[in-house]
């Protein structure tokens, strides 16, 4: 998996999103993911979207464009049109937080079929779901099989130009 900078991505950010937000992400109406704790990601890194119950599956991926960090009220003024929530819910989510974070992502690529939790656990029985997010690292043997399953050939829908995803299969060492 290339990050765009010429080097293969080793870490992927797996984020859990509720169904209402997953629908907005897949429809292109939400392009930032809000978090209370800053994830260690950089522009070009990969975000995998795990939709929580009832679907319980990885549904899409995108590349990080930027991570915004600001006081909650300031961040609201930056992301209000693309965060998929109301001002009241936003401020409630960040209540008592000094800093708020928004992961801005680029074009979302939907999986051809959602990758269900059962398949992830068949591949790696010790697989655990993040409450908020977790990293999958292609240099860790436990994560390699999971990432191979995520990135298997044909797993993601083709681009408009018909060439398939630009990063259809990760490069393993």
C-alpha positions in Angstrom: 0.0 0.0 0.0 1.6 3.2 -1.0 1.0 6.4 0.9 1.8 8.7 -2.0 5.2 9.6 -0.8 7.0 6.7 -2.4 7.2 4.5 0.6 4.9 1.6 1.5 2.5 2.2 4.4 3.1 0.0 7.4 0.5 1.4 9.7 -3.2 1.7 8.9 -5.7 3.5 11.2 -8.8 1.4 11.8 -11.6 3.7 13.1 -14.9 2.7 14.5 -17.8 4.7 13.2 -21.5 4.5 14.1 -23.9 3.6 11.2 -25.3 7.1 10.9 -21.8 8.5 10.3 -20.8 5.7 8.1 -23.7 6.5 5.8 -22.6 10.1 5.6 -19.0 9.1 4.9 -20.0 6.7 2.1 -22.3 9.3 0.6 -19.5 11.9 0.6 -21.3 14.2 3.0 -18.8 13.7 5.9 -15.1 14.2 5.2 -13.7 14.6 8.7 -13.6 12.1 11.6 -13.7 13.6 15.0 -11.6 12.3 17.9 -10.8 13.4 21.5 -7.4 11.9 21.4 -5.0 12.7 18.5 -4.2 9.6 16.4 -0.6 9.4 15.2 -1.3 9.8 11.5 0.1 12.0 8.7 -1.1 13.1 5.3 -1.1 10.1 3.0 -1.7 7.5 5.7 -4.6 5.1 5.3 -7.8 5.1 7.3 -10.0 2.0 7.3 -13.6 2.6 8.3 -15.2 0.0 10.5 -19.0 0.4 10.8 -20.3 -0.7 14.2 -23.4 -2.9 14.8 -25.6 -3.9 13.3 -23.3 -4.1 10.2 -20.1 -4.8 12.1 -17.8 -4.6 9.1 -15.0 -2.7 7.4 -16.8 -0.8 4.7 -14.3 1.6 3.1 -10.9 3.3 3.2 -9.5 6.8 2.5 -6.2 8.6 2.7 -5.5 11.2 5.4 -5.3 14.7 4.0 -4.7 16.6 7.3 -5.2 16.4 11.0 -6.7 19.5 12.6 -6.1 20.2 16.2 -7.8 23.1 18.1 -9.9 24.0 21.0 -13.4 22.5 20.4 -15.1 25.8 19.6 -12.4 26.8 17.2 -12.4 23.4 15.5 -16.2 23.6 15.0 -15.7 26.8 13.0 -13.2 24.9 10.7 -15.1 21.6 10.2 -18.8 22.4 10.8 -19.9 21.9 7.2 -18.2 18.5 6.8 -18.4 16.8 10.2 -21.9 15.3 9.9 -23.2 16.5 13.2 -24.9 19.5 14.8 -23.1 22.1 16.9 -24.8 20.9 20.0 -23.7 17.3 19.5 -20.2 18.4 18.5 -19.8 20.5 21.7 -21.3 17.7 23.9 -18.9 15.2 22.4 -15.9 17.5 23.2 -17.3 18.6 26.6 -14.4 19.2 29.1 -11.8 18.6 26.4 -9.1 21.2 26.0 -8.2 20.0 22.5 -10.3 18.5 19.8 -9.0 16.6 16.7 -10.5 16.1 13.2 -8.9 13.7 10.7 -9.6 15.1 7.3 -9.7 12.4 4.6 -9.7 12.4 0.9 -11.9 10.4 -1.5 -13.5 7.4 0.1 -13.2 4.1 -1.6 -16.0 1.7 -0.6 -15.5 -2.1 -0.4 -17.3 -4.1 -3.0 -18.7 -6.1 -0.1 -18.3 -5.1 3.6 -15.7 -7.2 5.4 -17.5 -8.6 8.4 -16.2 -9.0 11.9 -16.6 -12.8 11.7 -14.1 -12.9 8.7 -11.6 -10.7 10.6 -11.8 -13.1 13.6 -11.5 -16.2 11.4 -8.3 -14.7 10.1 -7.0 -13.5 13.5 -8.9 -15.0 16.4 -7.4 -12.5 18.8 -8.6 -9.5 16.7 -10.2 -6.9 18.9 -12.3 -3.9 17.9 -11.3 -0.4 18.8 -13.7 1.7 20.9 -12.4 4.7 19.0 -9.4 3.6 16.8 -6.4 1.3 16.6 -3.5 0.7 14.4 -2.9 -2.3 12.1 0.8 -2.6 11.3 2.0 -4.5 8.2 5.3 -5.2 9.9 3.5 -7.2 12.7 2.8 -10.8 11.7 -0.6 -10.8 13.5 -1.7 -7.8 11.4 -0.3 -9.0 8.1 -3.1 -11.6 7.5 -5.8 -9.1 8.4 -4.4 -6.5 6.1 -4.0 -9.1 3.3 -7.7 -9.9 3.8 -8.6 -6.1 3.7 -6.6 -5.5 0.6 -7.4 -8.6 -1.4 -7.7 -8.2 -5.1 -11.1 -6.8 -6.1 -12.1 -5.9 -2.5 -12.7 -2.2 -3.4 -14.9 -0.7 -6.1 -13.2 0.6 -9.3 -12.5 4.2 -9.9 -14.5 6.1 -12.5 -11.6 5.5 -15.0 -12.1 1.7 -14.6 -8.5 1.1 -13.5 -9.3 -0.3 -10.0 -8.0 1.1 -6.8 -4.6 2.8 -7.0 -3.4 0.7 -4.1 -5.3 -2.6 -4.7 -2.7 -4.8 -3.0 -0.3 -3.8 -0.3 3.4 -4.5 -0.6 4.7 -6.7 2.1 8.3 -7.2 3.0 
